[in-house]
Amino acid sequence: MLKFAPVLLSQRGLGTGNPLMQQTEFNGLAVTPADGTDLPGGICKGLLATGAGNINVNLAGGGTAVLTGLSAGQALLIEATRVLSTSTTATGIVALY
């Protein structure tokens, strides 16, 4: 399990008014995109891509979304249950809890 300090996310464009920033720290799990496997920690609060590209996810509320044009180091507030391998080109994906 990886631990990320909030300051790292604020440097990535998430401000202190962001709900994710209300925690003093949170856990992250490395993600291997797979069309048939849910995230190992259940529904995540966000995703971090350390390598640029797209991330295709199953949303916690139902449906799917392809998040396109992500920059390296970009964090997203999104509740997802799965990161799909189809259409995912970003690398170094971390699910934030």
N, C-alpha and C positions, 0 to 999 in steps of 0.2 A: 504494500500500500504506500502510495506517495503522499506527502503532505505539502501543501502550498500555503504560503503566507499571503494574506490579502494584499500586501504591498506589491507582490508580483503581478497580481491581476490589475491593480490600479495602474501599473506601468503599461499594461496591455490595453488600456482604454476603458476599464471599468471604474467608475467613480464611486465615492463614498456613499452616495445616495442609492446605490444599487442594492437590491435585496440580498444578493449573494455576499455583499460586503458586511452585512450585519454579523456574520460569524467571525470570530477571531482567527479561526483556522478551519480548514476542512480537508477532507481526504480526496485523493484522486486515484483512480485505477487506470492503468494502461489498457487501451481497447484494441482488440484485433477485430476489424470489421468482418462480419459474417452474416449472410442472409438468413441463416436459420438459428442463430443463437442470441438470446437476450443479453444485455449488459450484466456482468457478474455481480454488481452491487445493487441491482434493481433499478428503479427509476432514478436517473441522475438529475441534478439541478443545473448542470451546465456541461459544456464540452470545451476543451482546449485543443487547438491544432498547432503542433509545433512546426509542421511543414505545410506550405501553401497548397491549396486545392479545394475540392468540394467534399462535403460530407452528406451522405444520404441516411436519414434516420426514420425510425418509427417513432411517432410522437406519443407521449403518455396519454393524451386525450383521444387518441385514435388518428389514423391516417399516416401519411408519410410526407417528408419534405426533403428536397435536395437543397442544401445550403451551399451556394456557389460563390466562387471568387474569394475564398477565405485567405487571409494573409498568414504567414508564419507567425506564431505566437498569439494568434487571435483567440479570445475566449468568448463564448456565447452563452447567454442565459436561455436555456431550453430544457424542458423536461422530456427526456427520451427514454425509450425502453430498449432500443437496439440501434446499433450502427451497422448499416448494410454494406456489404462489399461491393455490390453493384452500384456504379456511378460514384463511389467514394474514391477520390484521388489524393486527398490530404493525408499526410503521414504524421506519426507521433501523436495520435489522438489520445486524449486523457479524459475520462468521465469524472466530473467533479461531484462530490457528495457532501 
